[in-house]
Amino acid sequence: MRVTVVRTGLLLLAGVALSVLASALLARRMVTPVFADLERKVAVRTHELSETLDQQTAMSEILRVIASSPTHVMPVLNAIAERAARLCDNADALIWLVER
């Protein structure tokens, strides 16, 4: 009789352990895609914010040049070309000035 009770207790304990292990594995499978999607969204948003900050920094630098030489157009156009090239990851940029 005592052996049966011990055996039943061990089987019950083994069943509980297996169910806990199975639920942990299932929970991990359910959570992993959620975290992967969140990581992707964070990466996209971080990239967007970085681009926005770069654009605002370039605009600030151009406005600083405009403020320092309000009557001279060439330093402003040079600053615009330099910042445009940097924002577009190019070595250089051209601005065509058309006079009428």
Backbone as CSV, one residue per row, in Angstrom:
resi,resn,N_x,N_y,N_z,CA_x,CA_y,CA_z,C_x,C_y,C_z
1,MET,0.820,-1.189,0.000,0.000,0.000,0.000,0.868,1.258,0.000
2,ARG,1.864,1.265,0.864,2.755,2.418,0.952,3.486,2.654,-0.368
3,VAL,3.895,1.591,-1.036,4.586,1.686,-2.318,3.660,2.316,-3.358
4,THR,2.429,1.979,-3.364,1.456,2.531,-4.298,1.276,4.028,-4.073
5,VAL,1.222,4.437,-2.842,1.067,5.860,-2.535,2.304,6.638,-2.998
6,VAL,3.484,6.078,-2.753,4.728,6.747,-3.177,4.780,6.809,-4.701
7,ARG,4.434,5.695,-5.341,4.445,5.652,-6.809,3.444,6.660,-7.377
8,THR,2.282,6.760,-6.801,1.271,7.722,-7.248,1.766,9.150,-7.048
9,GLY,2.394,9.415,-5.924,2.943,10.741,-5.662,4.029,11.104,-6.656
10,LEU,4.917,10.134,-6.964,5.970,10.388,-7.951,5.389,10.635,-9.342
11,LEU,4.397,9.856,-9.718,3.753,10.058,-11.017,3.059,11.420,-11.083
12,LEU,2.419,11.786,-9.985,1.769,13.100,-9.931,2.796,14.217,-10.041
13,LEU,3.906,14.082,-9.335,4.978,15.074,-9.383,5.590,15.158,-10.784
14,ALA,5.798,14.015,-11.417,6.334,13.991,-12.779,5.362,14.648,-13.756
15,GLY,4.070,14.382,-13.579,3.065,15.002,-14.443,3.043,16.512,-14.300
16,VAL,3.145,16.988,-13.070,3.168,18.440,-12.835,4.421,19.052,-13.454
17,ALA,5.561,18.385,-13.278,6.815,18.897,-13.843,6.741,18.964,-15.369
18,LEU,6.199,17.927,-15.995,6.064,17.937,-17.458,5.101,19.013,-17.930
19,SER,4.031,19.216,-17.218,3.073,20.251,-17.633,3.676,21.643,-17.487
20,VAL,4.470,21.863,-16.435,5.136,23.161,-16.270,6.136,23.368,-17.395
21,LEU,6.911,22.331,-17.723,7.886,22.435,-18.806,7.191,22.704,-20.142
22,ALA,6.111,21.985,-20.417,5.379,22.184,-21.672,4.790,23.583,-21.747
23,SER,4.236,24.076,-20.653,3.649,25.423,-20.684,4.734,26.475,-20.855
24,ALA,5.918,26.269,-20.279,7.015,27.221,-20.456,7.471,27.255,-21.908
25,LEU,7.580,26.083,-22.533,7.981,26.044,-23.948,6.931,26.687,-24.849
26,LEU,5.667,26.427,-24.592,4.605,27.032,-25.392,4.562,28.549,-25.201
27,ALA,4.749,28.990,-23.975,4.754,30.436,-23.721,5.905,31.097,-24.451
28,ARG,7.057,30.444,-24.465,8.209,31.015,-25.173,7.931,31.109,-26.669
29,ARG,7.308,30.090,-27.227,6.975,30.134,-28.655,6.003,31.255,-28.985
30,MET,5.111,31.548,-28.065,4.123,32.598,-28.302,4.746,33.981,-28.134
31,VAL,5.683,34.134,-27.227,6.260,35.439,-26.916,7.349,35.836,-27.911
32,THR,8.104,34.880,-28.427,9.225,35.177,-29.316,8.808,35.991,-30.542
33,PRO,7.739,35.647,-31.271,7.354,36.479,-32.416,6.952,37.897,-32.003
34,VAL,6.350,38.029,-30.843,5.943,39.360,-30.379,7.169,40.223,-30.154
35,PHE,8.183,39.676,-29.485,9.407,40.439,-29.240,10.147,40.737,-30.530
36,ALA,10.154,39.798,-31.473,10.823,40.025,-32.753,10.145,41.177,-33.499
37,ASP,8.818,41.207,-33.466,8.088,42.286,-34.123,8.352,43.621,-33.437
38,LEU,8.396,43.615,-32.113,8.688,44.856,-31.384,10.099,45.350,-31.673
39,GLU,11.055,44.442,-31.732,12.428,44.832,-32.045,12.510,45.450,-33.439
40,ARG,11.794,44.876,-34.392,11.793,45.417,-35.757,11.173,46.812,-35.771
41,LYS,10.068,46.984,-35.057,9.422,48.291,-35.006,10.316,49.328,-34.343
42,VAL,11.022,48.941,-33.292,11.931,49.863,-32.616,13.071,50.246,-33.554
43,ALA,13.596,49.294,-34.305,14.681,49.580,-35.238,14.227,50.551,-36.330
44,VAL,13.025,50.329,-36.862,12.494,51.228,-37.893,12.291,52.631,-37.335
45,ARG,11.716,52.710,-36.163,11.454,54.028,-35.548,12.753,54.747,-35.210
46,THR,13.753,54.015,-34.730,15.051,54.606,-34.428,15.697,55.158,-35.693
47,HIS,15.587,54.418,-36.792,16.135,54.894,-38.075,15.411,56.161,-38.532
48,GLU,14.091,56.175,-38.409,13.318,57.366,-38.798,13.703,58.576,-37.947
49,LEU,13.839,58.373,-36.653,14.214,59.480,-35.767,15.622,59.976,-36.061
50,SER,16.515,59.074,-36.399,17.885,59.458,-36.742,17.909,60.305,-38.013
51,GLU,17.130,59.907,-39.010,17.044,60.693,-40.251,16.446,62.068,-39.975
52,THR,15.411,62.126,-39.159,14.789,63.405,-38.828,15.768,64.316,-38.106
53,LEU,16.521,63.768,-37.184,17.522,64.558,-36.465,18.602,65.076,-37.409
54,ASP,19.044,64.240,-38.344,20.030,64.683,-39.327,19.483,65.829,-40.177
55,GLN,18.230,65.726,-40.595,17.623,66.780,-41.405,17.489,68.074,-40.607
56,GLN,17.074,67.974,-39.364,16.930,69.177,-38.534,18.289,69.812,-38.246
57,THR,19.316,68.993,-38.059,20.663,69.520,-37.847,21.145,70.250,-39.088
58,ALA,20.913,69.679,-40.255,21.314,70.337,-41.505,20.570,71.655,-41.675
59,MET,19.286,71.663,-41.376,18.507,72.895,-41.493,19.041,73.949,-40.531
60,SER,19.381,73.569,-39.326,19.925,74.499,-38.347,21.249,75.092,-38.830
61,GLU,22.098,74.246,-39.409,23.382,74.727,-39.921,23.187,75.698,-41.078
62,ILE,22.239,75.404,-41.951,21.958,76.298,-43.089,21.405,77.635,-42.588
63,LEU,20.508,77.577,-41.621,19.963,78.824,-41.058,21.050,79.651,-40.376
64,ARG,22.011,78.983,-39.768,23.132,79.698,-39.144,23.958,80.435,-40.212
65,VAL,24.165,79.782,-41.357,24.907,80.427,-42.453,24.117,81.605,-43.000
66,ILE,22.819,81.437,-43.149,21.975,82.536,-43.634,22.051,83.719,-42.677
67,ALA,22.015,83.438,-41.379,22.064,84.522,-40.393,23.414,85.225,-40.394
68,SER,24.476,84.474,-40.670,25.806,85.090,-40.630,26.145,85.859,-41.899
69,SER,25.503,85.562,-43.018,25.764,86.309,-44.253,24.453,86.522,-45.001
70,PRO,23.610,87.441,-44.508,22.281,87.614,-45.108,22.304,88.218,-46.520
71,THR,23.389,88.871,-46.899,23.418,89.524,-48.218,24.206,88.733,-49.245
72,HIS,24.885,87.689,-48.833,25.694,86.897,-49.770,25.035,85.535,-49.988
73,VAL,24.735,85.234,-51.232,23.995,84.023,-51.548,24.922,82.802,-51.690
74,MET,26.176,82.988,-52.114,27.058,81.850,-52.372,27.370,81.031,-51.116
75,PRO,27.664,81.640,-49.977,27.886,80.793,-48.794,26.655,79.974,-48.417
76,VAL,25.494,80.549,-48.633,24.250,79.832,-48.325,24.071,78.657,-49.277
77,LEU,24.294,78.886,-50.570,24.155,77.805,-51.553,25.207,76.721,-51.318
78,ASN,26.428,77.125,-50.961,27.462,76.131,-50.642,27.055,75.287,-49.435
79,ALA,26.509,75.929,-48.416,26.068,75.200,-47.227,24.931,74.247,-47.569
80,ILE,24.005,74.696,-48.401,22.887,73.837,-48.814,23.409,72.623,-49.572
81,ALA,24.360,72.845,-50.505,24.909,71.736,-51.293,25.665,70.754,-50.392
82,GLU,26.461,71.275,-49.456,27.214,70.392,-48.557,26.276,69.552,-47.703
83,ARG,25.257,70.181,-47.135,24.328,69.445,-46.274,23.498,68.456,-47.071
84,ALA,23.100,68.828,-48.290,22.331,67.912,-49.143,23.170,66.682,-49.493
85,ALA,24.441,66.896,-49.810,25.318,65.767,-50.121,25.472,64.854,-48.906
86,ARG,25.629,65.444,-47.734,25.789,64.647,-46.518,24.510,63.862,-46.209
87,LEU,23.352,64.502,-46.351,22.087,63.812,-46.065,21.816,62.669,-47.041
88,CYS,22.282,62.833,-48.273,22.054,61.809,-49.297,23.198,60.808,-49.389
89,ASP,24.183,60.927,-48.499,25.352,60.047,-48.507,26.085,60.076,-49.845
90,ASN,26.246,61.259,-50.401,26.985,61.450,-51.641,28.251,62.251,-51.372
91,ALA,29.182,62.139,-52.305,30.432,62.886,-52.162,30.214,64.367,-52.437
92,ASP,29.301,64.671,-53.348,29.063,66.073,-53.672,27.631,66.267,-54.142
93,ALA,27.255,67.535,-54.255,25.917,67.898,-54.754,26.073,69.160,-55.588
94,LEU,25.217,69.329,-56.539,25.259,70.496,-57.408,23.970,71.288,-57.277
95,ILE,24.122,72.602,-57.293,22.961,73.500,-57.336,23.140,74.333,-58.595
96,TRP,22.144,74.305,-59.414,22.196,75.078,-60.655,21.494,76.403,-60.407
97,LEU,22.175,77.474,-60.661,21.615,78.795,-60.513,21.249,79.299,-61.904
98,VAL,19.987,79.489,-62.126,19.492,79.944,-63.432,19.156,81.408,-63.312
99,GLU,19.821,82.203,-64.093,19.539,83.644,-64.086,18.696,83.964,-65.300
100,ARG,17.718,84.816,-65.118,16.827,85.178,-66.224,17.062,86.590,-66.637
